[in-house]
């Protein structure tokens, strides 16, 4: 798990991930990535530990280092899962997460309501409604990874 321990949401994400890993009988290696240099060190540690795969948690530091992370995943031949569609479009293997485009559209609706006089405190809190699974088949081929047919059938978009 590539994460930024400085992110306030990180401890909650870590707790939830650890609980899920225990249920699945998986071992989790935490790779602290609070800077570009730490990202390099994290990949070296994952490589030494012979990690089977990597998940990149959403964080501004990690989003800014998208190209570095995708390049290191390719260099270390490490199948990597991301949250943002843009990561898979940029060469990452798989992304699964809320549609940023849909969230921006919904935000525009809230801005319109506020400009029309609604009080922000009176507007309901919404959870994302649209989630996208994007698979980069080109990256899978480069990594020598065979993607299960069930995964491909569920994908919203496959990059050839």
Backbone torsions as a table, in degrees:
resi	resn	phi	psi	omega
1	UNK	NA	117.0	176.8
2	UNK	-92.7	117.8	-175.4
3	UNK	-145.9	163.3	176.6
4	UNK	-106.9	106.6	-177.6
5	UNK	-65.4	-13.1	177.7
6	UNK	-79.4	-15.6	-179.9
7	UNK	-71.4	126.4	-177.8
8	UNK	-58.3	-28.0	178.4
9	UNK	-81.6	-10.8	-175.8
10	UNK	-57.7	-41.2	-177.1
11	UNK	-66.8	-37.1	176.8
12	UNK	-67.1	-45.0	178.2
13	UNK	-59.7	-41.7	-178.9
14	UNK	-64.3	-45.2	-180.0
15	UNK	-59.4	-46.3	-179.3
16	UNK	-66.4	-39.1	179.7
17	UNK	-66.3	-43.5	178.8
18	UNK	-60.7	-41.8	179.9
19	UNK	-63.6	-44.8	179.4
20	UNK	-65.3	-40.8	179.9
21	UNK	-62.5	-40.8	178.5
22	UNK	-60.3	-43.9	-179.7
23	UNK	-63.2	-32.5	-178.3
24	UNK	-93.5	1.0	-179.1
25	UNK	58.6	44.4	178.3
26	UNK	-108.6	150.2	174.6
27	UNK	-100.2	130.3	-179.3
28	UNK	-109.1	131.1	173.6
29	UNK	-108.5	124.4	-178.4
30	UNK	-94.0	123.5	-179.3
31	UNK	-110.3	105.9	-178.7
32	UNK	-71.2	125.0	-175.8
33	UNK	-134.4	77.3	-179.3
34	UNK	-97.3	-2.5	179.7
35	UNK	-157.8	163.7	178.8
36	UNK	-56.2	-39.5	178.5
37	UNK	-64.7	-37.4	178.5
38	UNK	-67.9	-30.8	177.7
39	UNK	-64.7	-46.0	176.6
40	UNK	-56.8	-47.1	-179.3
41	UNK	-63.5	-36.9	178.0
42	UNK	-62.1	-43.4	178.6
43	UNK	-66.4	-37.2	176.9
44	UNK	-62.5	-42.8	179.7
45	UNK	-65.2	-41.1	178.6
46	UNK	-64.0	-39.6	179.6
47	UNK	-65.2	-45.5	179.0
48	UNK	-62.1	-36.1	-178.7
49	UNK	-82.2	-1.8	-179.5
50	UNK	57.8	47.8	179.1
51	UNK	-59.8	142.8	179.2
52	UNK	-82.1	-30.0	-176.8
53	UNK	-163.5	169.9	-178.6
54	UNK	-136.3	141.2	171.7
55	UNK	-117.2	131.7	178.8
56	UNK	-102.3	116.9	178.9
57	UNK	-74.5	149.4	179.0
58	UNK	-71.7	126.7	-178.6
59	UNK	-163.6	142.2	180.0
60	UNK	-55.7	-38.7	178.9
61	UNK	-62.6	-42.8	-177.2
62	UNK	-74.7	-33.8	175.7
63	UNK	-64.7	-42.2	179.6
64	UNK	-65.3	-24.9	-178.9
65	UNK	-99.9	22.4	-176.6
66	UNK	-49.4	-53.2	-176.6
67	UNK	-62.2	-40.7	178.9
68	UNK	-62.1	-46.8	-177.3
69	UNK	-65.0	-45.3	179.9
70	UNK	-63.8	-39.9	177.5
71	UNK	-64.3	-42.2	179.4
72	UNK	-68.8	-36.5	177.1
73	UNK	-62.6	-41.1	177.9
74	UNK	-67.3	-45.1	-178.9
75	UNK	-59.3	-42.4	-177.8
76	UNK	-90.1	1.7	179.9
77	UNK	52.0	48.4	-176.4
78	UNK	-110.6	110.5	177.3
79	UNK	-58.4	128.2	-172.7
80	UNK	-130.3	137.8	179.3
81	UNK	-111.7	136.8	-177.1
82	UNK	-121.8	171.6	178.1
83	UNK	-94.8	-33.7	-172.0
84	UNK	-100.4	135.7	177.6
85	UNK	-51.0	-38.5	-177.8
86	UNK	-60.2	-28.2	177.7
87	UNK	-67.0	-45.1	177.7
88	UNK	-66.9	-38.4	178.5
89	UNK	-64.9	-27.9	-179.6
90	UNK	-87.7	0.7	177.4
91	UNK	120.9	-1.3	175.5
92	UNK	-70.5	159.3	-175.7
93	UNK	-71.8	-56.2	-175.5
94	UNK	-141.2	143.3	169.4
95	UNK	-130.0	143.8	174.5
96	UNK	-144.9	121.9	179.4
97	UNK	178.7	178.6	179.2
98	UNK	-62.7	143.7	178.8
99	UNK	-71.7	114.7	179.0
100	UNK	-63.8	-38.8	179.0
101	UNK	-58.8	-43.9	179.4
102	UNK	-66.9	-38.6	178.8
103	UNK	-63.8	-38.8	178.3
104	UNK	-65.7	-41.8	177.2
105	UNK	-60.3	-43.4	-179.9
106	UNK	-66.1	-38.4	178.4
107	UNK	-61.4	-39.1	178.8
108	UNK	-61.7	-36.3	177.7
109	UNK	-63.2	-41.8	179.0
110	UNK	-67.2	-40.4	177.7
111	UNK	-60.7	-43.6	178.9
112	UNK	-59.4	-44.6	180.0
113	UNK	-62.8	-40.8	179.8
114	UNK	-66.6	-42.3	178.2
115	UNK	-65.4	-24.7	176.8
116	UNK	-84.2	-2.0	174.5
117	UNK	114.6	-3.6	179.3
118	UNK	-67.8	145.8	175.9
119	UNK	-83.8	130.0	-179.7
120	UNK	-53.9	-36.4	-178.7
121	UNK	-67.3	-21.0	-179.7
122	UNK	-87.7	-9.9	-178.5
123	UNK	-82.0	141.7	-178.3
124	UNK	-71.9	150.5	173.5
125	UNK	-83.5	134.4	-178.8
126	UNK	-119.1	148.1	172.1
127	UNK	-99.4	151.4	177.8
128	UNK	-54.7	141.3	-179.1
129	UNK	-107.0	-22.8	-175.6
130	UNK	-116.4	122.3	176.4
131	UNK	-117.2	144.4	-176.4
132	UNK	-122.8	137.0	171.9
133	UNK	-110.8	115.8	-179.7
134	UNK	-118.4	130.1	-178.3
135	UNK	-119.8	130.8	178.2
136	UNK	-101.3	97.2	-177.6
137	UNK	-66.2	-30.5	177.9
138	UNK	-63.0	-43.4	179.1
139	UNK	-68.3	-40.2	177.9
140	UNK	-58.2	-43.6	179.7
141	UNK	-63.4	-43.8	-179.8
142	UNK	-63.1	-33.6	179.6
143	UNK	-84.0	-11.7	-176.1
144	UNK	74.3	29.0	-178.7
145	UNK	-100.0	129.2	174.1
146	UNK	-93.5	120.0	-178.4
147	UNK	-87.7	133.0	179.1
148	UNK	-60.5	141.6	179.8
149	UNK	-57.9	-37.2	179.6
150	UNK	-60.1	-37.9	178.0
151	UNK	-67.0	-45.3	-179.5
152	UNK	-63.0	-37.4	179.5
153	UNK	-68.0	-29.3	-179.8
154	UNK	-86.2	-13.0	-176.1
155	UNK	-65.4	139.4	174.5
156	UNK	-78.1	-28.1	-179.0
157	UNK	-152.4	134.3	175.8
158	UNK	-117.6	123.1	178.0
159	UNK	-89.1	118.5	-178.8
160	UNK	-91.0	NA	NA
